[in-house]
């Protein structure tokens, strides 16, 4: 678990807590604390731990006390062992204990199986936590990307507004016809629409984060913008290396392996019912008998005189049980085959996730590099178009065609950059 918190901290190692802004670590901690799936799985883990504890305690002998009180009206057994017309009352008290000496090692197998179930439950809890951390990191990066896209849209709109103000001054001084400003106003409306759309995307991504954190009040929710997002070198790990390391520590693989181990032990536990079972039992009892119309010994004397102790062995040998044991063994063996398939499916899904993250990272890196190169030429093209426009040698359409191309390149560059970072972080999580 610590490893994945460290991955989260790669984004934001140190930040002062703001009143309305959240760091990635704060988001992760809150999501893990509030998530109902985490709480539910934690309860399931406790249940498995109790089952394991009970399996161990089944090795202990039991001890039970009993007390009975009976009344007989009409005819009762007398002191001479002959029934007579008389009422009687009888009290009996006892202690009994039983200890299993041999049961075909069934209790031992049950302990091992419940222990494997407990570890599998622990792995399931870890898997849920890792999924939540990944979901939070994904939305966090989405917000960062939308913030940058919103900033780009705002800056481009600001440039157009500045250009409009300059043209209005020229129109006011009579140096430019009023009709030439209409194309600029149309461009302003288009860029205002893009800015509103970018702002809405940002709000929706913040809403996604609030829902993951299960916050009741999130109107002013915002996140810290990390200053070192790209300071550390992003290393693209090979799929084979990541997959080999993932097989040794990924919780979904561990959980499937523990469930396989439990099912294999259950086969042995089922086969133990073919063997005889031997138990040791001990009993201690006494009683009080009262017959009407007869002088009876005192209660304490009878309890002392009637005291009896018994100890003995009980051997049970299975001969025919309607094939119940055999069918339980066969069912347990099917469970083993099913769990083996679960492991293969978990490994297949793991490899698929790693390969997809790897090739998506390569694609995003290529698009990011291309966009960075395109940004240089697009900025130069816009600068040249702006100079021509100012000199009266280019139309408004030509100017904003170059400006729109630059805006598109900046947006593509931002999207490719954050996708590449996200895919790299997935590979690091899988490592």
MIKOLDREN-715694 format. One record per residue (C-alpha): residue in three letters; x, y, z. Coordinates in steps of 0.001 Angstrom, whole numbers, padded with zeros to 6 digits, always signed. Example, Ala and Ser with C-alpha at 12.3 -4.5 7.8 and 13.67 -1.06 7.14 Angstrom:
Ala+012300-004500+007800 Ser+013670-001060+007140 
// end
This chain:
Unk+000000+000000+000000 Unk+002815+002435+000823 Unk+004161+002068-002692 Unk+000989+003451-004241 Unk+000862+006372-001873 Unk+004412+007159-002993 Unk+003239+007090-006617 Unk+000545+009577-005674 Unk+003103+011782-003983 Unk+005120+011981-007210 Unk+002594+014558-008344 Unk+002495+016665-005190 Unk+005246+016047-002622 Unk+004839+019216-000587 Unk+001989+021690-000544 Unk+000593+024066+002025 Unk-003005+023217+002817 Unk-005324+025813+001303 Unk-008791+026550+002512 Unk-010530+025449-000681 Unk-007851+023542-002589 Unk-006936+019871-002317 Unk-003653+018123-002935 Unk-003605+014723-004550 Unk-002653+013118-001237 Unk-005623+014744+000494 Unk-007914+013457-002255 Unk-006537+009928-001937 Unk-006849+009901+001860 Unk-010399+011230+001742 Unk-011497+008765-000934 Unk-010074+005815+001003 Unk-011732+007055+004186 Unk-015183+007665+002684 Unk-015488+004898+000114 Unk-018181+002378+001028 Unk-016575-000448-000906 Unk-013465-000091+001240 Unk-015568-000156+004395 Unk-017555-003169+003191 Unk-014422-005109+002266 Unk-012840-004214+005618 Unk-015851-005806+007331 Unk-015513-008864+005109 Unk-011853-009086+006076 Unk-012830-009062+009755 Unk-015318-011862+009091 Unk-012609-013989+007479 Unk-010275-013297+010407 Unk-012967-014463+012854 Unk-013512-017640+010807 Unk-009770-018355+010935 Unk-009703-017754+014684 Unk-012663-020084+015190 Unk-011009-022795+013083 Unk-007997-022709+015419 Unk-010168-022740+018524 Unk-011999-025835+017289 Unk-008936-027794+018445 Unk-009894-027076+022055 Unk-012166-029384+024070 Unk-015682-028218+024767 Unk-017326-028040+028190 Unk-021070-027975+028803 Unk-023196-027941+031929 Unk-026731-029293+032193 Unk-029567-029179+034706 Unk-032942-030930+034573 Unk-036020-030882+036811 Unk-038901-033351+036392 Unk-042116-033982+038280 Unk-044067-037226+038120 Unk-047707-037477+039270 Unk-049631-040692+039942 Unk-047139-043552+039982 Unk-043456-043244+040717 Unk-040522-045555+041195 Unk-039940-046238+044903 Unk-036779-047013+046822 Unk-037418-050729+046342 Unk-037456-050244+042573 Unk-041206-050900+042430 Unk-043742-048438+041085 Unk-046251-047177+043606 Unk-049000-044598+043752 Unk-047032-041576+044808 Unk-045808-038310+043365 Unk-042097-037729+042855 Unk-039639-035072+041797 Unk-036222-035552+040289 Unk-033349-033100+039803 Unk-030194-033875+037835 Unk-027002-031937+037218 Unk-024044-032688+034970 Unk-020862-031549+033267 Unk-019610-032998+029992 Unk-016590-032440+027813 Unk-015453-033799+024489 Unk-012098-033622+022712 Unk-011494-034737+019130 Unk-008322-036791+018972 Unk-008348-037667+015277 Unk-010641-036622+012437 Unk-008531-037377+009396 Unk-006755-034004+009868 Unk-009969-032214+008896 Unk-009614-029504+011545 Unk-005998-028907+010542 Unk-006987-028504+006889 Unk-009839-026228+007889 Unk-007391-023957+009723 Unk-005148-023740+006659 Unk-008092-023053+004344 Unk-009515-020284+006548 Unk-006067-018716+006784 Unk-005821-018635+002981 Unk-009323-017118+002806 Unk-008247-014412+005246 Unk-005189-013534+003143 Unk-007321-013506-000023 Unk-009719-011071+001634 Unk-006786-008864+002594 Unk-005633-008848-001051 Unk-009157-007939-002176 Unk-009123-004947+000161 Unk-005743-003877-001188 Unk-007050-004179-004772 Unk-010020-001932-003994 Unk-007712+000665-002442 Unk-005368+000612-005423 Unk-008303+001039-007823 Unk-009497+004040-005826 Unk-006015+005587-005873 Unk-005856+005100-009645 Unk-009340+006583-010106 Unk-008464+009609-007992 Unk-005181+010121-009864 Unk-006991+009794-013199 Unk-009582+012426-012341 Unk-006903+014631-010783 Unk-004932+014587-014030 Unk-008139+015194-015983 Unk-008773+018313-013897 Unk-005202+019512-014465 Unk-005609+019013-018193 Unk-008965+020827-018251 Unk-007468+023671-016231 Unk-004734+024057-018830 Unk-007212+023865-021706 Unk-009377+026469-019987 Unk-006339+028696-019563 Unk-005476+028330-023252 Unk-009047+029229-024263 Unk-009037+032212-021909 Unk-005705+033505-023202 Unk-006779+033193-026832 Unk-009997+035030-026070 Unk-007991+037737-024317 Unk-005814+038240-027377 Unk-008881+038660-029550 Unk-010441+041147-027126 Unk-007215+043150-027182 Unk-007248+043138-030973 Unk-010871+044312-030970 Unk-010099+047196-028645 Unk-007244+048255-030898 Unk-009506+048157-033959 Unk-012250+050073-032171 Unk-009751+052840-031462 Unk-008858+052951-035158 Unk-012539+053017-036123 Unk-013136+055833-033635 Unk-010316+057884-035094 Unk-011621+057347-038616 Unk-008603+055374-039748 Unk-010584+052155-040337 Unk-014060+051387-041623 Unk-016510+050096-039009 Unk-017384+047055-041104 Unk-013880+045607-040741 Unk-014431+044967-037027 Unk-017362+042553-037519 Unk-015150+039594-038386 Unk-013240+040176-035164 Unk-016487+040207-033175 Unk-017517+036920-034805 Unk-014170+035415-033847 Unk-014639+036706-030300 Unk-018043+034952-030063 Unk-016528+031711-031320 Unk-013683+031850-028820 Unk-016077+032795-026016 Unk-018043+029625-026809 Unk-014822+027583-026655 Unk-013922+029167-023316 Unk-017360+028365-021864 Unk-017104+024799-023110 Unk-013649+024417-021536 Unk-014961+025863-018279 Unk-017874+023402-018258 Unk-015499+020492-018854 Unk-013439+021675-015904 Unk-016519+021876-013673 Unk-017630+018390-014712 Unk-014212+016924-013917 Unk-014307+018613-010499 Unk-017753+017081-009994 Unk-016315+013654-010860 Unk-013652+014155-008204 Unk-016220+015234-005621 Unk-018296+012123-006326 Unk-015283+009849-005938 Unk-014453+011573-002642 Unk-018158+011313-001669 Unk-018238+014919-000516 Unk-021556+016412+000521 Unk-020504+020007-000082 Unk-018227+020609-003054 Unk-019369+023895-004603 Unk-015958+025511-004060 Unk-013864+022396-004650 Unk-010531+023016-006345 Unk-007155+021293-006514 Unk-003556+022354-006192 Unk-001641+022708-009444 Unk+001676+020877-008982 Unk+004785+022778-009908 Unk+006949+019701-010465 Unk+004713+017531-012599 Unk+007405+017055-015234 Unk+010517+017776-013198 Unk+011299+014081-012618 Unk+012129+012075-015706 Unk+009250+009958-016961 Unk+010657+006530-017701 Unk+008779+004243-020047 Unk+009164+000736-018645 Unk+009066-002345-020842 Unk+005914-004463-020704 Unk+007798-007683-019895 Unk+009615-006137-016944 Unk+006449-004573-015562 Unk+004501-007813-016011 Unk+007128-009956-014289 Unk+007235-007627-011311 Unk+003442-007338-011208 Unk+003010-011101-010929 Unk+004821-011071-007587 Unk+002917-008307-005826 Unk-000321-007346-007576 Unk-003219-007963-005136 Unk-005558-009419-007761 Unk-002953-012105-008519 Unk-002254-012749-004828 Unk-005947-012947-004048 Unk-006551-015473-006819 Unk-003585-017562-005667 Unk-004804-017598-002062 Unk-008271-018679-003207 Unk-006689-021492-005232 Unk-004737-022585-002174 Unk-007912-022561-000086 Unk-009778-024681-002632 Unk-006918-027213-002803 Unk-006967-027525+000981 Unk-010752-027940+000900 Unk-010248-031030-001270 Unk-008056-032547+001450 Unk-010555-031558+004122 Unk-013354-033262+002188 Unk-011299-036440+001764 Unk-010690-036577+005521 Unk-014326-037635+005973 Unk-013372-041004+004485 Unk-011274-041711+007620 Unk-012528-042832+011051 Unk-012785-040226+013790 Unk-011795-040724+017414 Unk-012848-038536+020316 Unk-012373-038538+024054 Unk-015363-037778+026255 Unk-015834-037208+029952 Unk-018974-036722+032019 Unk-019727-035968+035620 Unk-023254-036052+036997 Unk-025403-036256+040107 Unk-029055-035930+041048 Unk-031713-035573+043726 Unk-034834-037753+043963 Unk-037791-036954+046166 Unk-040741-039332+046699 Unk-043856-038164+048534 Unk-045010-039965+051704 Unk-041477-041295+052157 Unk-038568-040070+054213 Unk-035922-038873+051707 Unk-032254-038197+052275 Unk-031256-034549+052275 Unk-030523-032706+049063 Unk-026808-032343+049771 Unk-026395-036002+050805 Unk-028090-037260+047669 Unk-025925-035027+045503 Unk-022868-036512+047161 Unk-024105-040128+047087 Unk-025344-039961+043483 Unk-022178-038476+042055 Unk-020893-040432+039049 Unk-017950-039879+036671 Unk-017515-041315+033211 Unk-014651-041183+030747 Unk-014422-042990+027454 Unk-013486-043013+023794 Unk-015826-042814+020856 Unk-014825-044220+017472 Unk-016872-043561+014365 Unk-016074-045486+011200 Unk-017765-044310+007979 Unk-019090-047247+005971 Unk-021761-045872+003673 Unk-022939-042262+003543 Unk-024962-042257+000308 Unk-021883-041018-001620 Unk-022120-037679+000184 Unk-018391-037522+000971 Unk-017389-038535-002528 Unk-019578-035847-004062 Unk-018186-033223-001680 Unk-014693-034177-002837 Unk-015717-033914-006485 Unk-017298-030507-005885 Unk-014145-029305-004132 Unk-012031-030514-007057 Unk-014201-028527-009462 Unk-013582-025490-007268 Unk-009836-026003-007741 Unk-010186-026028-011525 Unk-012359-022907-011388 Unk-009812-021032-009287 Unk-007019-022011-011653 Unk-009000-020426-014469 Unk-009487-017325-012314 Unk-005711-017004-011946 Unk-005197-017322-015688 Unk-007885-014703-016340 Unk-006341-012347-013762 Unk-002927-012714-015397 Unk-004431-012182-018841 Unk-006227-009007-017751 Unk-003074-007769-016045 Unk-000959-008279-019156 Unk-003640-006624-021292 Unk-003740-003563-019016 Unk+000035-003253-019041 Unk+000316-003625-022814 Unk-002453-001105-023430 Unk-000836+001413-021078 Unk+002542+000881-022762 Unk+001397+001352-026355 Unk-000932+004213-025423 Unk+002035+005872-023731 Unk+004145+005481-026880 Unk+001335+006926-028989 Unk+000791+009835-026597 Unk+004528+010553-026482 Unk+004695+010632-030270 Unk+001729+013001-030469 Unk+003210+015169-027720 Unk+006565+015424-029519 Unk+004824+016223-032794 Unk+002650+018848-031116 Unk+005681+020487-029521 Unk+007329+020788-032915 Unk+004081+021967-034470 Unk+003705+024606-031750 Unk+006935+026293-032854 Unk+005870+026521-036486 Unk+002288+027490-035574 Unk+003451+030327-033318 Unk+005731+031572-036075 Unk+002915+031337-038604 Unk+000612+033298-036321 Unk+003301+035936-035692 Unk+003874+036341-039421 Unk+000115+036518-040122 Unk-000308+039123-037400 Unk+002459+041277-038884 Unk+000847+041075-042321 Unk-002533+041909-040811 Unk-001158+044954-039017 Unk+000450+046074-042248 Unk-002817+045639-044113 Unk-001511+042832-046287 Unk-003632+040029-044714 Unk-007331+039639-044034 Unk-008943+038972-040667 Unk-009795+035479-041893 Unk-006128+034726-042629 Unk-005085+036044-039213 Unk-007539+033957-037256 Unk-007024+030909-039401 Unk-003414+030973-038144 Unk-004601+031731-034616 Unk-007093+028836-034632 Unk-004381+026500-035883 Unk-002175+027530-032969 Unk-005006+027045-030477 Unk-005696+023570-031869 Unk-002018+022618-031603 Unk-001811+023836-027999 Unk-004903+021806-027071 Unk-003569+018657-028724 Unk-000223+019153-027008 Unk-001901+019453-023594 Unk-004053+016364-024112 Unk-001124+014265-025351 Unk+001070+015410-022453 Unk-001415+014401-019769 Unk-002284+011144-021447 Unk+001413+010261-021594 Unk+001857+011117-017901 Unk-001201+009053-017003 Unk-000032+005974-018928 Unk+003424+006207-017371 Unk+001877+006327-013907 Unk-000207+003238-014671 Unk+002950+001334-015583 Unk+004596+002543-012381 Unk+001590+001369-010372 Unk+001761-002025-012032 Unk+005505-002376-011513 
// end
